[in-house]
Amino acid sequence: MQGEIHGGTRAVGTLILGASGFLGAQLARRQEGLALAAGLPGGAEQVVGVCRRPQASQALFPGLALVACDLSVAGRATELLDRLRPRRVLLAAALARQHDCDADPDLARCLNEELPGEVAASCARRGARLVHISTDLVFSSRAPRGGFNEGAVPDATSVYGRSKARGEVRVLVAYPKALVVRLPLLYGDSLGRGLGASDGLLAALKRGERPLLFEDEWRTPLDVTAAAAALVHLAQLEVAGLLHLAGPQRLSRLELGRTVLAARALAPHKVRAALRREVPGCVERPEDVSLCAARALALLPAPMPSPEEALGAG
């Protein structure tokens, strides 16, 4: 049944939209872990994750309450928030793969632009805390030295980047007290699903592939578990507006890939180096969307780990 909760009936403290995704699953684990560590009694508020197929995702976090909801249907998110009345909402649901957005721009608009505006309006009506997840790919030009800060003007050229940039605007217009956090390329533990920059690479190697990685495409990659911990912390604060959260190093996709290989004691030649201009259709990919995360780091209890630290490649 639409909206049925699998795993609990307590009042909802935190609602995670997109709980089955790469980041969403780690958000759910982190938030639920904090609740358990605090020794919350049975009548206390619970953490609830929202995804399309709860039964398929329950094994990822057996103790988490899950709700079935197709967020691509207009009005469904509002109905769900009206019923559950959460104190906090972490909005990680999105159409995040660029080729999926290119193939279905209407769905990209629905999930990346219209859904955030709908959720923000609902949270604003009841004063619920909202943290909306966005991306470094709202930018396309070369980042200045030190990375893009929050004052930089988005100039995305991709369907994905443009839809996410418009979603940011909708959130902050509907609910100025909301927090929008732009994240970089994420890597790390995908709970055995082959998602993200590192697990996706390892999964390709396992299939016998020799992945191609660009040496002229730069990001500030961040471990997904560190990102989740930081977002959960920021959700407890009253900070609003835009924040950039990123790893401490500006790295090319090739450099990150080789760090992943080193962490698994794999030879560097298992990946192929390339320039964007050498690959048809890739010259339009953003060259450098590095982020400056100084403002966010000032609010966090600890610095973000480097890939060597997070992956154990040091």
C-alpha positions as CSV (number, residue, x, y, z in Angstrom):
1,M,0.0,0.0,0.0
2,Q,1.3,3.5,-0.8
3,G,2.7,5.1,2.3
4,E,2.7,2.0,4.5
5,I,5.5,2.1,7.1
6,H,7.6,-1.0,7.3
7,G,9.3,-1.3,10.7
8,G,7.7,1.0,13.2
9,T,4.9,3.4,14.3
10,R,6.6,5.9,16.6
11,A,6.4,9.6,15.8
12,V,8.8,10.6,13.1
13,G,11.8,12.7,14.0
14,T,13.8,12.5,10.8
15,L,12.4,11.6,7.3
16,I,15.0,10.7,4.6
17,L,13.7,11.0,1.1
18,G,15.7,8.8,-1.2
19,A,16.8,6.4,1.5
20,S,17.8,3.6,-0.9
21,G,20.3,5.7,-2.9
22,F,24.0,5.8,-2.6
23,L,24.0,8.7,-0.2
24,G,20.5,8.2,1.2
25,A,21.4,4.7,2.6
26,Q,24.4,6.2,4.5
27,L,22.2,9.0,5.8
28,A,19.7,6.5,7.0
29,R,22.4,4.4,8.7
30,R,24.0,7.4,10.3
31,Q,20.8,8.9,11.6
32,E,19.4,5.6,12.9
33,G,22.8,4.9,14.5
34,L,22.7,8.1,16.4
35,A,19.2,7.4,17.7
36,L,20.3,3.9,18.9
37,A,23.5,5.3,20.5
38,A,21.3,7.8,22.4
39,G,19.3,4.9,23.8
40,L,16.0,6.3,22.7
41,P,13.1,4.6,24.4
42,G,10.4,2.8,22.4
43,G,8.1,5.8,22.5
44,A,10.7,8.3,21.2
45,E,10.8,9.7,17.7
46,Q,12.0,7.4,15.0
47,V,14.0,7.7,11.7
48,V,12.0,6.9,8.6
49,G,13.4,6.3,5.1
50,V,11.4,6.8,1.9
51,C,12.0,4.8,-1.2
52,R,9.9,3.2,-4.0
53,R,10.5,-0.5,-3.0
54,P,10.9,-0.8,0.8
55,Q,11.0,-4.6,0.8
56,A,14.0,-4.6,-1.6
57,S,15.9,-2.1,0.6
58,Q,15.1,-3.4,4.1
59,A,18.1,-5.7,4.1
60,L,20.4,-2.6,3.9
61,F,19.2,-1.4,7.3
62,P,17.0,-4.0,9.1
63,G,16.1,-1.7,12.0
64,L,15.0,1.2,10.0
65,A,11.3,2.0,9.3
66,L,10.7,2.4,5.6
67,V,7.9,4.0,3.6
68,A,6.9,3.2,0.0
69,C,6.3,6.3,-2.0
70,D,6.8,7.2,-5.7
71,L,8.1,10.8,-5.3
72,S,7.8,11.3,-9.1
73,V,4.1,11.7,-8.7
74,A,3.1,15.3,-8.0
75,G,1.6,15.8,-4.6
76,R,2.7,12.4,-3.1
77,A,5.5,14.0,-1.1
78,T,3.1,16.6,0.4
79,E,0.6,13.9,1.3
80,L,3.4,11.9,3.0
81,L,4.8,14.9,5.0
82,D,1.2,15.9,6.0
83,R,0.7,12.4,7.4
84,L,4.0,11.7,9.1
85,R,4.8,15.3,10.2
86,P,8.5,14.9,10.6
87,R,10.7,17.4,12.6
88,R,13.5,17.1,10.1
89,V,13.6,16.2,6.4
90,L,16.8,15.2,4.5
91,L,16.0,15.4,0.8
92,A,18.4,13.1,-1.1
93,A,16.0,11.8,-3.8
94,A,17.0,12.8,-7.3
95,L,17.5,11.6,-10.8
96,A,21.3,11.8,-10.4
97,R,22.8,10.0,-13.4
98,Q,23.5,12.4,-16.2
99,H,22.6,10.0,-19.0
100,D,19.2,9.2,-17.3
101,C,18.5,13.0,-17.2
102,D,19.4,13.3,-20.9
103,A,17.1,10.4,-21.8
104,D,14.2,11.7,-19.7
105,P,14.4,15.5,-19.1
106,D,10.8,15.6,-17.9
107,L,11.6,13.1,-15.1
108,A,14.7,15.1,-14.3
109,R,12.6,18.3,-14.0
110,C,10.1,16.4,-11.8
111,L,12.5,14.9,-9.4
112,N,15.3,17.5,-9.4
113,E,13.3,20.7,-9.6
114,E,9.6,20.3,-8.8
115,L,9.9,17.8,-6.0
116,P,12.4,20.0,-4.0
117,G,10.0,22.9,-4.3
118,E,7.1,20.8,-3.2
119,V,8.9,19.4,-0.2
120,A,10.2,22.9,0.8
121,A,6.7,24.4,0.7
122,S,5.4,21.6,2.9
123,C,8.3,22.0,5.4
124,A,7.8,25.7,5.5
125,R,4.1,25.4,6.4
126,R,4.9,23.4,9.6
127,G,8.4,24.7,10.3
128,A,10.2,21.4,9.8
129,R,13.9,21.5,9.3
130,L,14.9,20.8,5.7
131,V,18.3,19.9,4.3
132,H,18.3,19.6,0.5
133,I,21.1,17.8,-1.3
134,S,22.5,19.4,-4.5
135,T,25.6,19.0,-6.6
136,D,28.9,20.6,-7.8
137,L,27.6,20.0,-11.3
138,V,25.5,23.2,-11.1
139,F,28.7,24.6,-12.4
140,S,30.4,24.0,-15.8
141,S,33.2,26.6,-16.1
142,R,36.6,26.1,-14.7
143,A,36.7,26.7,-10.9
144,P,38.9,29.5,-9.6
145,R,41.9,28.7,-7.5
146,G,40.6,27.2,-4.2
147,G,37.3,26.1,-5.8
148,F,33.8,27.6,-6.3
149,N,32.4,29.2,-3.1
150,E,28.8,29.7,-2.3
151,G,28.7,33.1,-4.0
152,A,29.6,31.6,-7.4
153,V,26.8,31.8,-10.0
154,P,25.6,28.4,-11.4
155,D,26.2,28.0,-15.1
156,A,25.4,24.3,-15.7
157,T,25.2,23.1,-19.3
158,S,23.8,19.6,-18.7
159,V,20.2,18.7,-18.2
160,Y,21.1,17.3,-14.7
161,G,23.0,20.4,-13.6
162,R,20.4,22.8,-14.8
163,S,17.6,20.9,-13.2
164,K,19.5,20.7,-9.9
165,A,20.2,24.5,-10.0
166,R,16.6,25.3,-10.6
167,G,15.7,22.9,-7.7
168,E,17.9,24.9,-5.4
169,V,16.2,28.1,-6.3
170,R,12.7,26.6,-5.7
171,V,13.8,25.3,-2.3
172,L,15.1,28.7,-1.0
173,V,12.3,30.7,-2.5
174,A,9.7,28.5,-0.9
175,Y,11.6,28.1,2.4
176,P,14.4,30.6,3.1
177,K,15.2,28.8,6.4
178,A,16.1,25.6,4.5
179,L,19.7,24.5,4.0
180,V,20.9,23.5,0.5
181,V,24.2,21.6,0.5
182,R,26.1,21.1,-2.7
183,L,28.1,17.9,-2.7
184,P,31.0,16.8,-4.9
185,L,31.7,13.4,-6.5
186,L,31.1,10.8,-3.8
187,Y,33.1,7.6,-3.3
188,G,33.2,4.9,-0.6
189,D,31.0,2.2,0.8
190,S,27.9,1.5,-1.3
191,L,26.9,-1.5,0.8
192,G,27.8,-4.0,-1.8
193,R,25.9,-2.4,-4.6
194,G,28.7,-1.1,-6.9
195,L,27.6,2.5,-6.7
196,G,29.7,5.7,-6.5
197,A,33.2,6.5,-7.8
198,S,35.1,3.8,-6.0
199,D,32.7,0.9,-5.7
200,G,31.6,1.5,-9.3
201,L,35.2,1.3,-10.5
202,L,35.8,-1.9,-8.5
203,A,32.6,-3.4,-9.9
204,A,33.8,-2.6,-13.5
205,L,37.1,-4.3,-12.8
206,K,35.3,-7.3,-11.4
207,R,33.4,-7.6,-14.7
208,G,36.7,-7.7,-16.6
209,E,36.6,-4.1,-17.8
210,R,39.4,-1.7,-18.0
211,P,37.7,1.6,-17.2
212,L,38.7,4.9,-18.9
213,L,39.3,7.8,-16.4
214,F,39.9,11.4,-17.4
215,E,43.1,13.2,-16.4
216,D,41.7,16.6,-17.2
217,E,38.4,16.4,-15.2
218,W,38.8,17.8,-11.7
219,R,36.6,17.4,-8.6
220,T,36.9,17.6,-4.8
221,P,35.8,14.0,-4.1
222,L,34.4,13.1,-0.7
223,D,33.8,9.8,1.2
224,V,30.0,9.1,1.3
225,T,30.0,8.1,5.0
226,A,31.8,11.3,5.9
227,A,29.3,13.3,3.8
228,A,26.4,11.6,5.6
229,A,27.9,12.3,9.0
230,A,28.4,15.9,8.1
231,L,24.9,16.3,6.7
232,V,23.3,14.8,9.8
233,H,25.3,17.2,11.9
234,L,24.3,20.2,9.8
235,A,20.6,19.1,10.1
236,Q,20.9,19.8,13.8
237,L,22.0,23.4,13.3
238,E,20.1,26.5,12.4
239,V,22.2,27.4,9.4
240,A,20.3,28.2,6.3
241,G,20.9,29.0,2.6
242,L,23.7,27.5,0.6
243,L,26.7,25.5,1.8
244,H,29.4,23.6,-0.1
245,L,30.7,20.3,1.4
246,A,33.7,18.7,-0.2
247,G,36.8,16.7,0.3
248,P,40.1,18.4,1.1
249,Q,41.9,17.6,-2.2
250,R,41.3,18.7,-5.8
251,L,41.8,15.5,-7.8
252,S,41.4,14.4,-11.4
253,R,39.2,11.4,-12.0
254,L,42.3,9.5,-12.9
255,E,44.1,10.4,-9.6
256,L,41.1,9.3,-7.6
257,G,40.8,6.0,-9.5
258,R,44.5,5.3,-8.9
259,T,44.0,6.0,-5.2
260,V,41.1,3.4,-5.2
261,L,43.4,0.9,-6.9
262,A,46.2,1.5,-4.4
263,A,43.8,0.9,-1.5
264,R,43.1,-2.5,-2.9
265,A,46.7,-3.2,-3.9
266,L,45.8,-3.3,-7.6
267,A,48.1,-2.2,-10.4
268,P,47.6,1.3,-11.9
269,H,47.4,-0.1,-15.4
270,K,44.0,-1.6,-14.7
271,V,42.5,1.7,-15.7
272,R,43.1,3.7,-18.9
273,A,44.0,7.4,-18.8
274,A,42.4,9.8,-21.3
275,L,41.6,13.4,-22.1
276,R,38.1,14.6,-22.6
277,R,38.7,15.7,-26.2
278,E,39.8,12.2,-27.1
279,V,36.4,10.7,-26.3
280,P,33.4,11.5,-28.5
281,G,30.8,13.4,-26.7
282,C,32.9,14.0,-23.6
283,V,34.5,17.4,-24.5
284,E,31.4,19.1,-23.0
285,R,31.9,17.5,-19.6
286,P,32.9,20.2,-17.0
287,E,36.6,20.5,-16.7
288,D,36.9,21.6,-13.1
289,V,34.0,21.9,-10.6
290,S,36.1,21.9,-7.4
291,L,34.3,23.3,-4.4
292,C,35.5,25.5,-1.6
293,A,34.0,24.1,1.6
294,A,35.5,26.5,4.1
295,R,32.1,27.7,5.5
296,A,30.8,24.2,6.1
297,L,34.1,23.0,7.7
298,A,33.8,25.9,10.2
299,L,30.5,24.3,11.4
300,L,31.7,20.7,11.6
301,P,33.4,19.0,14.5
302,A,36.1,17.4,12.4
303,P,37.7,17.9,9.0
304,M,36.7,15.8,6.0
305,P,39.0,12.8,5.2
306,S,41.2,12.6,2.1
307,P,40.7,9.6,-0.2
308,E,43.8,8.0,1.2
309,E,42.5,8.3,4.7
310,A,39.0,7.1,3.9
311,L,40.0,4.2,1.7
312,G,43.1,3.2,3.7
313,A,45.4,3.8,0.8
314,G,48.0,5.8,2.7
